[in-house]
């Protein structure tokens, strides 16, 4: 494996290729996944910005060496909800000095073929692409001796069954999973900022991001005004053709997500929820939907929605909203808007700043907690210079490389999870 400066140069060349083929990537992402022209264009810009930050990884890796020796590799299984940004993950693992074998989702196979042509010309055999089905890819990676670590982006339901095999074969498995993020708005919140951030974070990729706010907690003093403003703002979201630059909401990429949303909305109706906007589903197209009178026991509050559906829950006191927000099976990100009590609420929800060993999965803590800060800002530099990831079923690391089992949770930088201290 070549030195860091040469690896960095290759990452910069990758950023140039992504920009040079922007139109091709956008067209394929629209065709393969159905994400909007608007989101795909923005994703390429964000990806380029983060790849250009990678010079800072050198300092992060100070006193570290690659996890993999010569001819060993990291196996990386990626989720379908992205095209360009997934290259950030590949790049940071590679910058640590590892060979990478990458598996894109079958939904993005045309994207993968195009990207593979870039990687082959820039990275040679240091980054290879694998087109086996996801389950087979993971199982082979666990079995193969040359694979030291496995990194999986996806659902906890996919990964949990492999715990025994990972332990038996002494591998490191790094999991980055879903979110069901609380968005908390206090009476003294900067009102317009909160509305605008909720709109952008909720409807980006039609809600198909792990950090999309899903459970919206609004203090009762501004509940009606906030709800009215969010409904009016949501009506402005153009629904339809992904190729139209003005379109915000497009068909979802996963039929399973659509079925889950139908089930969640029916459950909400049965438990007294009111759908005051949307609720309309046509094939894979889910219109912007807002459910009020939501309660913590509703499926749509407990589970990841992964679509343009919001559950709005009123609360009276800070302690009440802390308690409700902690009743979450995931722990990726939380947002708080307000002044007097905002920092106290954030402190109660925030986990440790970096991944740490835990005796068992930790629930009720979040890896990223922002206060009066849009998601675009709190996520800047993610996976490159900003550690991200969470608690509960949002992510973990199983590590048995030393012969004893360690469970870790919290924000992570994949360059560090795929490196080890200098001997």
C-alpha positions as CSV (number, residue, x, y, z in Angstrom):
1,X,0.0,0.0,0.0
2,X,1.3,3.4,-1.0
3,X,2.0,6.3,1.5
4,X,-0.7,8.7,2.8
5,X,0.2,11.6,0.4
6,X,-0.2,9.3,-2.6
7,X,-3.4,7.9,-1.3
8,X,-4.7,11.4,-0.7
9,X,-3.9,12.4,-4.3
10,X,-5.9,9.5,-5.5
11,X,-8.9,10.6,-3.3
12,X,-8.6,14.1,-4.9
13,X,-8.6,12.5,-8.3
14,X,-11.8,10.6,-7.4
15,X,-13.4,13.9,-6.4
16,X,-12.5,15.4,-9.8
17,X,-14.0,12.4,-11.5
18,X,-17.3,12.6,-9.6
19,X,-17.6,16.3,-10.6
20,X,-16.6,15.6,-14.2
21,X,-19.3,13.0,-14.4
22,X,-21.9,14.8,-12.4
23,X,-24.6,14.6,-15.1
24,X,-24.1,10.9,-15.6
25,X,-24.2,10.2,-11.9
26,X,-27.4,12.2,-11.4
27,X,-29.1,10.4,-14.3
28,X,-28.2,7.0,-13.0
29,X,-29.3,7.9,-9.4
30,X,-32.6,9.0,-10.8
31,X,-33.0,5.8,-12.8
32,X,-31.7,3.3,-10.2
33,X,-33.0,4.8,-7.0
34,X,-35.5,7.5,-7.9
35,X,-33.9,10.3,-5.9
36,X,-34.6,13.8,-7.1
37,X,-32.4,15.8,-9.5
38,X,-32.2,18.4,-6.7
39,X,-31.0,16.0,-4.0
40,X,-28.5,14.2,-6.4
41,X,-26.9,17.4,-7.5
42,X,-26.5,18.6,-3.9
43,X,-25.1,15.2,-2.9
44,X,-22.3,15.4,-5.4
45,X,-21.3,18.9,-4.2
46,X,-21.3,17.8,-0.5
47,X,-19.3,14.7,-1.4
48,X,-16.7,16.8,-3.2
49,X,-16.4,19.1,-0.3
50,X,-15.8,16.2,2.2
51,X,-13.3,14.4,0.0
52,X,-11.4,17.7,-0.2
53,X,-11.3,17.7,3.6
54,X,-9.5,14.4,3.6
55,X,-6.0,16.0,4.1
56,X,-7.1,16.3,7.8
57,X,-7.3,12.5,8.2
58,X,-3.5,12.4,8.3
59,X,-3.6,14.1,11.8
60,X,-6.4,11.8,12.9
61,X,-4.3,8.8,12.0
62,X,-1.3,10.0,13.8
63,X,0.4,7.1,15.7
64,X,-1.9,4.6,13.8
65,X,-1.2,2.0,11.2
66,X,-3.6,0.1,8.9
67,X,-5.7,-2.6,10.3
68,X,-5.0,-4.8,7.3
69,X,-1.6,-6.2,6.3
70,X,-0.6,-6.8,2.7
71,X,-3.3,-8.9,0.8
72,X,-5.8,-8.4,3.7
73,X,-8.8,-6.2,3.2
74,X,-11.9,-4.5,4.7
75,X,-15.2,-5.6,3.3
76,X,-17.7,-2.8,3.0
77,X,-21.5,-3.3,2.4
78,X,-23.3,-0.1,1.5
79,X,-27.0,0.8,1.7
80,X,-29.1,1.9,-1.2
81,X,-29.9,5.5,0.0
82,X,-27.1,7.3,-1.7
83,X,-24.8,7.4,-4.7
84,X,-22.0,9.9,-4.5
85,X,-21.7,10.2,-0.6
86,X,-20.9,6.5,-0.3
87,X,-17.5,7.3,-1.8
88,X,-16.7,9.2,1.4
89,X,-16.9,6.0,3.3
90,X,-14.7,4.1,0.9
91,X,-12.2,6.9,0.8
92,X,-11.7,7.2,4.6
93,X,-11.2,3.4,5.0
94,X,-8.7,3.5,2.2
95,X,-6.9,6.5,3.6
96,X,-6.2,4.5,6.7
97,X,-4.0,2.3,4.5
98,X,-6.4,-0.6,3.9
99,X,-7.4,-2.4,0.7
100,X,-11.2,-2.2,0.4
101,X,-13.7,-4.6,-1.2
102,X,-17.0,-2.8,-1.6
103,X,-20.5,-4.0,-2.2
104,X,-23.1,-1.5,-3.5
105,X,-26.8,-2.2,-3.1
106,X,-28.3,-4.0,-6.0
107,X,-30.6,-1.1,-6.4
108,X,-27.6,1.0,-7.4
109,X,-25.9,-1.5,-9.7
110,X,-25.6,0.9,-12.6
111,X,-24.1,3.5,-10.3
112,X,-21.6,0.9,-9.0
113,X,-20.5,0.0,-12.6
114,X,-19.8,3.6,-13.4
115,X,-18.0,4.2,-10.1
116,X,-16.0,1.0,-10.6
117,X,-14.6,2.4,-13.8
118,X,-13.3,5.5,-11.9
119,X,-11.8,3.4,-9.2
120,X,-10.1,0.9,-11.5
121,X,-8.3,3.7,-13.3
122,X,-7.3,5.6,-10.2
123,X,-6.8,2.9,-7.5
124,X,-6.0,-0.2,-9.4
125,X,-6.7,-3.3,-7.3
126,X,-6.5,-1.4,-4.0
127,X,-10.3,-0.9,-4.1
128,X,-12.4,-3.7,-5.7
129,X,-16.1,-4.0,-6.4
130,X,-18.2,-7.1,-5.5
131,X,-21.6,-7.8,-7.1
132,X,-22.7,-10.8,-5.1
133,X,-26.0,-10.6,-3.2
134,X,-25.7,-8.7,0.1
135,X,-26.2,-11.7,2.4
136,X,-23.7,-13.8,0.5
137,X,-21.2,-10.9,0.6
138,X,-21.4,-10.6,4.4
139,X,-21.3,-14.4,5.0
140,X,-18.2,-14.8,2.7
141,X,-16.5,-11.8,4.4
142,X,-17.0,-13.4,7.8
143,X,-15.5,-16.7,6.6
144,X,-12.6,-15.4,4.5
145,X,-9.3,-15.2,6.3
146,X,-8.0,-12.1,4.3
147,X,-11.0,-10.0,5.6
148,X,-10.0,-8.4,8.9
149,X,-13.0,-6.1,9.3
150,X,-16.5,-5.9,7.9
151,X,-18.4,-2.6,7.7
152,X,-22.1,-2.7,7.1
153,X,-24.5,0.1,6.4
154,X,-28.2,-0.9,6.6
155,X,-30.7,-2.4,9.0
156,X,-30.0,-3.9,12.4
157,X,-32.2,-6.8,11.4
158,X,-29.7,-7.7,8.7
159,X,-26.7,-7.7,11.0
160,X,-27.8,-9.0,14.4
161,X,-28.1,-12.7,13.2
162,X,-24.3,-12.7,12.5
163,X,-23.0,-11.9,16.0
164,X,-22.1,-15.5,16.8
165,X,-20.3,-16.0,13.4
166,X,-18.4,-12.8,13.8
167,X,-17.2,-13.9,17.3
168,X,-16.3,-17.4,16.1
169,X,-14.2,-16.1,13.2
170,X,-12.5,-13.3,15.3
171,X,-13.5,-10.4,13.1
172,X,-14.3,-6.8,13.7
173,X,-17.7,-5.8,12.5
174,X,-18.6,-2.1,12.3
175,X,-22.3,-1.4,11.9
176,X,-23.9,1.9,10.9
177,X,-27.7,1.7,11.1
178,X,-31.0,3.4,11.1
179,X,-32.4,6.3,13.1
180,X,-35.7,7.6,14.4
181,X,-34.5,11.0,15.3
182,X,-36.3,13.3,17.8
183,X,-36.8,16.9,16.7
184,X,-37.6,19.0,19.8
185,X,-39.1,22.5,19.6
186,X,-39.4,24.6,22.8
187,X,-41.7,27.6,23.4
188,X,-38.7,30.0,23.0
189,X,-37.3,28.4,19.9
190,X,-36.1,30.4,16.9
191,X,-39.3,29.7,15.1
192,X,-38.5,30.2,11.5
193,X,-35.1,28.5,11.8
194,X,-36.8,25.4,13.3
195,X,-39.5,25.3,10.6
196,X,-36.9,25.6,7.8
197,X,-34.6,23.0,9.2
198,X,-37.4,20.5,9.8
199,X,-38.6,21.0,6.2
200,X,-35.2,20.5,4.7
201,X,-34.2,17.6,6.9
202,X,-37.5,15.8,6.7
203,X,-38.0,16.0,2.9
204,X,-34.5,15.6,1.7
205,X,-34.4,12.4,-0.3
206,X,-38.1,12.1,0.4
207,X,-37.3,11.2,4.0
208,X,-35.0,8.3,3.0
209,X,-32.0,9.3,5.2
210,X,-31.1,7.8,8.6
211,X,-30.9,11.3,10.1
212,X,-34.3,12.5,8.9
213,X,-36.3,13.8,11.9
214,X,-39.3,11.6,12.4
215,X,-40.7,12.3,15.9
216,X,-41.5,16.0,16.2
217,X,-41.9,17.1,19.8
218,X,-43.4,20.6,20.1
219,X,-44.0,22.4,23.4
220,X,-47.6,23.2,23.9
221,X,-47.3,27.0,24.1
222,X,-46.4,27.1,20.4
223,X,-47.9,23.8,19.3
224,X,-50.7,25.1,17.1
225,X,-48.7,27.9,15.5
226,X,-45.8,25.6,14.7
227,X,-48.1,22.9,13.4
228,X,-49.9,25.3,11.1
229,X,-46.6,26.7,9.8
230,X,-45.2,23.2,9.1
231,X,-48.3,22.1,7.3
232,X,-48.2,25.2,5.1
233,X,-44.5,24.8,4.4
234,X,-45.1,21.1,3.6
235,X,-47.8,21.9,1.1
236,X,-45.1,23.7,-0.9
237,X,-43.1,20.5,-1.5
238,X,-43.5,19.6,-5.1
239,X,-44.3,16.0,-5.7
240,X,-43.6,14.0,-8.8
241,X,-41.0,13.6,-11.5
242,X,-37.5,13.1,-10.2
243,X,-36.0,14.7,-13.3
244,X,-37.7,18.0,-12.6
245,X,-35.2,20.3,-10.8
246,X,-38.1,21.7,-8.7
247,X,-39.4,18.3,-7.5
248,X,-38.8,17.6,-3.8
249,X,-40.8,14.4,-3.1
250,X,-40.3,11.4,-5.4
251,X,-41.3,7.7,-5.2
252,X,-39.5,5.7,-2.5
253,X,-36.7,3.4,-3.5
254,X,-37.9,0.5,-1.3
255,X,-41.3,-1.2,-1.6
256,X,-40.8,-2.5,2.0
257,X,-40.5,1.1,3.3
258,X,-43.8,1.9,1.6
259,X,-45.5,-1.1,3.2
260,X,-44.1,-0.2,6.6
261,X,-45.5,3.4,6.2
262,X,-48.9,2.0,5.4
263,X,-48.8,-0.2,8.5
264,X,-47.6,2.7,10.6
265,X,-50.4,5.1,9.4
266,X,-53.0,2.5,10.0
267,X,-51.7,1.9,13.5
268,X,-51.7,5.6,14.1
269,X,-55.4,5.9,13.1
270,X,-56.3,3.0,15.4
271,X,-54.6,4.7,18.3
272,X,-56.3,8.1,17.8
273,X,-53.8,9.8,15.5
274,X,-55.1,12.3,13.0
275,X,-53.6,12.7,9.5
276,X,-54.0,16.4,8.8
277,X,-51.9,16.4,5.6
278,X,-51.3,13.7,3.1
279,X,-51.8,10.1,3.9
280,X,-52.0,9.4,0.2
281,X,-49.9,6.5,-1.2
282,X,-49.7,5.8,-5.0
283,X,-47.5,2.7,-5.7
284,X,-44.2,3.8,-4.2
285,X,-45.0,7.5,-4.1
286,X,-45.8,8.6,-0.5
287,X,-47.1,12.2,-0.3
288,X,-45.9,14.5,2.5
289,X,-47.8,13.3,5.5
290,X,-48.3,14.8,9.0
291,X,-49.9,12.9,11.8
292,X,-51.0,14.8,14.9
293,X,-52.2,13.6,18.3
294,X,-49.3,11.1,18.1
295,X,-48.3,9.1,21.1
296,X,-45.0,7.3,22.0
297,X,-46.6,3.9,21.6
298,X,-47.4,4.3,17.9
299,X,-45.4,2.2,15.5
300,X,-44.4,5.3,13.5
301,X,-42.8,6.8,16.6
302,X,-41.1,3.6,17.7
303,X,-39.8,2.5,14.3
304,X,-37.8,4.2,11.5
305,X,-40.3,5.6,8.9
306,X,-37.9,6.2,6.1
307,X,-40.3,8.4,4.1
308,X,-41.9,11.8,4.1
309,X,-44.0,11.2,7.2
310,X,-43.9,13.1,10.4
311,X,-45.5,12.3,13.8
312,X,-46.1,15.4,15.9
313,X,-46.3,15.1,19.6
314,X,-47.1,17.9,22.1
315,X,-45.3,18.2,25.4
316,X,-45.5,20.5,28.5
317,X,-42.2,20.3,30.3
318,X,-38.6,19.7,29.5
319,X,-38.5,16.6,31.7
320,X,-41.5,15.2,29.9
321,X,-39.8,15.6,26.5
322,X,-36.5,14.1,27.7
323,X,-38.4,11.1,28.9
324,X,-40.3,10.7,25.6
325,X,-37.2,11.2,23.4
326,X,-35.3,8.6,25.4
327,X,-38.0,6.0,24.6
328,X,-36.3,5.3,21.3
329,X,-34.8,2.0,20.0
330,X,-32.4,4.1,17.9
331,X,-29.9,6.8,18.9
332,X,-28.4,8.4,15.9
333,X,-29.2,12.1,16.1
334,X,-31.4,14.5,18.0
335,X,-32.1,18.2,17.4
336,X,-33.2,20.8,20.0
337,X,-34.5,24.3,19.2
338,X,-34.9,26.7,22.0
339,X,-33.0,28.8,24.5
340,X,-33.5,28.6,28.3
341,X,-33.8,24.8,28.6
342,X,-32.3,23.7,25.3
343,X,-28.8,22.9,26.6
344,X,-30.1,20.9,29.6
345,X,-32.3,18.8,27.3
346,X,-29.4,18.3,24.9
347,X,-27.0,17.3,27.7
348,X,-29.6,14.7,28.9
349,X,-29.8,13.1,25.4
350,X,-26.1,13.3,24.3
351,X,-23.8,10.3,24.5
352,X,-20.1,10.4,24.7
353,X,-18.1,12.2,22.0
354,X,-16.5,9.1,20.6
355,X,-17.1,5.3,20.4
356,X,-16.5,3.6,23.7
357,X,-16.8,0.1,25.2
358,X,-20.2,-0.7,26.8
359,X,-21.4,-3.8,28.6
360,X,-24.6,-4.0,26.4
361,X,-26.5,-1.9,23.9
362,X,-27.2,1.5,25.3
363,X,-30.6,3.1,24.7
364,X,-31.8,6.6,25.4
365,X,-28.6,8.3,24.2
366,X,-27.8,9.9,20.8
367,X,-24.5,10.2,19.0
368,X,-25.1,13.7,17.6
369,X,-27.2,16.3,19.4
370,X,-27.5,19.7,17.9
371,X,-28.9,22.9,19.5
372,X,-30.3,25.6,17.2
373,X,-28.2,24.2,14.4
374,X,-29.5,22.9,11.0
375,X,-28.7,19.3,10.1
376,X,-26.5,20.5,7.2
377,X,-24.2,22.2,9.8
378,X,-24.2,19.5,12.5
379,X,-23.3,16.9,9.8
380,X,-20.6,18.9,8.1
381,X,-17.5,16.7,7.6
382,X,-19.3,13.5,8.7
383,X,-17.1,10.4,8.4
384,X,-14.1,12.5,7.5
385,X,-13.4,14.8,10.4
386,X,-16.6,14.5,12.3
387,X,-17.4,11.3,14.2
388,X,-21.0,10.2,13.6
389,X,-23.0,7.2,14.6
390,X,-25.1,6.3,17.6
391,X,-26.5,4.1,20.3
392,X,-29.3,1.5,20.5
393,X,-29.8,-0.1,17.2
394,X,-28.3,2.8,15.3
395,X,-24.8,1.3,15.3
396,X,-22.1,-0.6,17.1
397,X,-18.8,-2.4,16.8
398,X,-18.2,-6.0,17.6
399,X,-14.5,-6.5,18.1
400,X,-12.9,-9.9,18.6
401,X,-9.5,-9.3,16.9
402,X,-7.6,-9.6,20.2
403,X,-9.4,-12.9,21.1
404,X,-11.8,-11.4,23.6
405,X,-15.1,-9.8,22.7
406,X,-15.6,-6.0,23.0
407,X,-18.9,-4.2,22.3
408,X,-18.6,-0.5,21.5
409,X,-21.1,2.3,20.7
410,X,-21.1,6.0,20.0
411,X,-19.9,8.2,17.2
412,X,-17.2,6.8,15.0
413,X,-14.7,7.7,12.3
414,X,-14.2,4.7,10.0
415,X,-10.6,5.7,9.4
416,X,-10.0,5.0,13.1
417,X,-12.1,1.8,13.3
418,X,-10.1,0.4,10.5
419,X,-6.6,1.2,11.9
420,X,-4.7,0.1,15.0
421,X,-2.1,1.7,17.3
422,X,1.5,1.7,16.0
423,X,3.4,-1.3,17.3
